[in-house]
Amino acid sequence: MGQGFGLGFAVRTDAGENPLPGSIGSFYWNGGFGTTFQVDPKQQLVFILMTQVPWSAFHPYRKGIRYLAYQAMTDLN
């Protein structure tokens, strides 16, 4: 899926293979009960989602926050 793992995080290694938005070199990790964070150094973007939702409900929030964050940016270099 265009990512690998290093230093405890998932790291994006190829832009074309991953269906979620992000630059090569961005890294993220998903925690328990819906928490997640992502750092995209190329876009100067950091986001953190701290939620407390049941295990069956957190998946849409993790994808949604990534799409919303990148869609909110007006100048993607």
C-alpha positions as a printed NumPy array, in Angstrom:
array([[  0.   ,   0.   ,   0.   ],
       [  2.924,   2.376,  -0.475],
       [  4.034,   2.47 ,   3.142],
       [  6.538,   0.885,   5.468],
       [  7.377,   1.062,   9.147],
       [ 10.264,   2.767,  10.868],
       [ 10.994,   4.074,  14.363],
       [  7.539,   3.045,  15.566],
       [  5.489,   4.819,  12.895],
       [  3.958,   3.986,   9.548],
       [  5.902,   5.917,   6.885],
       [  4.65 ,   6.708,   3.386],
       [  7.134,   5.439,   0.802],
       [  5.195,   5.659,  -2.483],
       [  2.475,   8.15 ,  -3.387],
       [  0.79 ,   6.107,  -6.106],
       [ -0.045,   2.964,  -4.151],
       [ -1.838,   4.333,  -1.08 ],
       [ -5.512,   5.361,  -1.464],
       [ -5.333,   7.904,   1.389],
       [ -3.965,  11.433,   0.9  ],
       [ -0.406,  12.211,   1.97 ],
       [  3.079,  13.008,   0.707],
       [  6.034,  10.659,   0.496],
       [  7.795,  10.866,   3.864],
       [  4.658,  11.577,   5.888],
       [  4.192,   9.384,   8.936],
       [  1.318,   8.435,  11.207],
       [  0.091,   6.075,  13.86 ],
       [ -3.365,   4.931,  14.946],
       [ -4.053,   4.364,  18.624],
       [ -6.796,   2.673,  20.565],
       [-10.436,   3.806,  20.529],
       [-10.088,   5.972,  17.418],
       [ -7.082,   8.153,  18.202],
       [ -4.69 ,   8.972,  15.361],
       [ -2.04 ,  11.462,  14.343],
       [ -0.242,  12.282,  11.115],
       [  2.729,  14.466,  10.282],
       [  3.35 ,  15.536,   6.678],
       [  6.621,  17.519,   6.612],
       [  6.32 ,  18.409,   2.906],
       [  2.935,  20.084,   3.417],
       [  3.841,  21.425,   6.892],
       [  0.789,  19.628,   8.254],
       [  0.242,  18.022,  11.646],
       [ -3.079,  16.736,  12.86 ],
       [ -4.149,  14.837,  15.936],
       [ -7.526,  13.212,  16.505],
       [ -8.364,  12.315,  20.094],
       [-11.658,  10.448,  20.214],
       [-13.244,   7.901,  22.486],
       [-15.464,   5.734,  20.315],
       [-16.26 ,   2.008,  20.327],
       [-13.952,  -0.278,  18.334],
       [-16.545,  -0.832,  15.61 ],
       [-17.067,   2.901,  14.975],
       [-13.601,   4.486,  14.819],
       [-12.584,   3.504,  11.267],
       [-14.624,   6.212,   9.418],
       [-13.243,   8.943,  11.693],
       [ -9.616,   8.069,  10.945],
       [-10.136,   8.166,   7.184],
       [-12.372,  11.221,   7.383],
       [ -9.913,  13.391,   9.289],
       [ -7.198,  12.709,   6.71 ],
       [ -9.432,  13.628,   3.781],
       [-10.778,  16.74 ,   5.511],
       [ -7.323,  18.002,   6.468],
       [ -5.957,  17.734,   2.93 ],
       [ -9.124,  19.1  ,   1.325],
       [ -8.955,  22.165,   3.582],
       [ -5.51 ,  23.077,   2.204],
       [ -5.705,  25.508,  -0.721],
       [ -2.081,  25.419,  -1.927],
       [ -0.602,  21.92 ,  -2.208],
       [  3.009,  22.224,  -3.365]])
